Amino acid sequence: MSSTPSGAASVSASSNHLNTDTTTRAAQPAPSPIASRLPDVATIEMQQRLPKLDDDDNVGVEKAHTVQRDGEPDLKFRGTLLASAAPPCYGQDRWREYRVYKTKGGTYVLSRIGRSILSDERDKFEAESWKPDPSDRVWDEAGWREAELSDRLIRFFKFDQLAKQLYAKLNVDTAKQID
């Protein structure tokens, strides 16, 4: 989000002081971003494109990413967006966006964004990373076993309809086997 810091002074274009520097500076090109980043603030245009997300065309493309997080350092990595999910637009002012990335080094990044187009609300960014490790084990009905991506996905995204849509795009079966 971009905002003016509190206490920042605003300068009027019609200031009455003399400017003695008459040299003209050449326009400098904006520096290219180190990694791509999703928008910080939801817009009506984003809402109207739902369920399509700005980065849907990048699914399966390896590139540099920055995944924003509130209250924690952002995550920068080179990797691939594996899948994303957002709900269709039914005129709602708020929605969620889920994404799963895999870094070049084999770490998974799970991202959950709460979007709002209401002027008094800000978007919320959550993400975590997970690298499969044989020592990472979970207990289920059959006993201890090595943790899988599906375990981590379920812990982070749970089972709402959007999460189930994401799991289907990832070909991850999260159904519970019963007898």
N, C-alpha and C positions, 0 to 999 in steps of 0.2 A: 504494500500500500504506500502511496506517496502522499505525504502531508507536510505542511510547513511546521518545523519545530517550534514549540512554544517559546515565546520571547524573541523570535526571529524578526528582524526589522524589515519592513517593506520599503522599497525605494520607488518613488514616483518617477515616471518618465519625463515629467515636466519639472524637474528639479531646477532650482534657481541658482545653483552654484556653478562656477566656471569650470569647464573641463579643459585643461591645458594639453592633454594628450590628443593630438590630431592625427596620429598614425592609424592607418586602417590595417586590421589583422585579417589574414586569410582565414577562411572558415576551415576548421579542423574537422576531419571526418570523425564520427563517433567511433569509439573503440569497439571492435567486434566482441561479442560476449564470449566468455571462456566456455560456458555451457548454456544450453537452452533452459529456459525457466518458464513455467506456466504463469499466466497473469495473476497478479496479487489481488485483484478486485474483480468480482463478477460484474458482467455488463448485460444489458438487455439483449444485445446481439448474441452473446454466449447462450443465454436462456432460450432464445428463439431457435437456435441450432440443435438443441437437445433432441434426441440422445447423442448426437454427434458432438465430439469434443475437439478442441483446437488441435490436439496432437494425434488424433485417430489415424491420420495418414502416415504417422511415423511408427506404427506397430510393425515390429520385425526389422526395423532399421537401427543399426548400431550407430550411436553418436554420443556426444557429451550431454549430460543432463545435470540439472540442479533441482533437487526435490526440497521444497521449502518445509520447515517445521516451526511451529510456534513454541517458544520457550526453550528451544534446543538448537544446536548448530544445524544449518542446512546440510544436506547430503549431496556431494558432488562426485560424479563417477562417469566413466565411459561404459556404455552398455546398451541394452535393447529394451524397448517397451514391449512387454509380452502381451498385455491385454489391458483394456480400460473399459469402464462401464459407467453410464449415467442414465438417469430415468428419462422417459419422454417428457416433453413440456406440456403440462396441462394448465398453464397460467400460474403455476406456483411461484412464490417469491424466493423460496429456498430449495436447494437440492444438494445431493452428495455426488462426488466423483471418486471412483476407485481406480487405482492403477497398480500394476505389478511390473517391475523391471527386473532384469538380470544383468549384473555387471559383467564386464569382460573377465573379471577374476572369479566369477561363480557365486557371488553374493546376490541374494534377492533383496529388493527394496519394495516395500509395501506402502502405498500412499492412500490416504483418505482425506478428502477435502470437503468441507462444508461450505457451500456457496450461498450468498444472499445478495439480492439486488436492492434490498432496503437500505436507505441512506444512513440509518443509525446503527447498522450492523456491519461487522467486518467478517471476511472469510476466515475459516479456521483450517489450519494445516497440521496434519499428523502424519508421521511416517516412521517406519522402523526398518532395520536391515537384519538379515539373517543369512548366515552361511552354513550350509549343511555340514555337520560334524558328527562322526560316529559316536562321540561321547554325549551328544544331545539325544536323550532318550525320553520316551513317554510311556505311560502305563495305560493299557487298555484291557479289554476283557480277556485277551489271550496272554497277557503278561507284558513284560518290558519289551520294547522294540525301538529301533532307531527312528528318530523323528523324521517326518517327511514334510515336503512343502505344504501338502494339504493340511497338516496339523497347524502349521504356522498361519496359513491363510485363515483357517477357521477361528483361531485365537484372535487374530487382528480384525477381520471383517465380520465375523459371526455368521448369521444365517438370514439376514433380511433378503428381500427379493433382488435387490441390486447385487448383493454378494453372490447369490445363486446365479445371476446372469454372468458375473465375472468368472465364476468357477466353470460354467459351461464353455465360455470362450477359451479358457485354459485347458479344457478337457480333463478337469479334476473332478473325480467322483467323490462327493462328500456324503452320500447317502449312508445311513447307518444300517448295517446288516443285522437282521434279526432272524430268529428261527421260526 
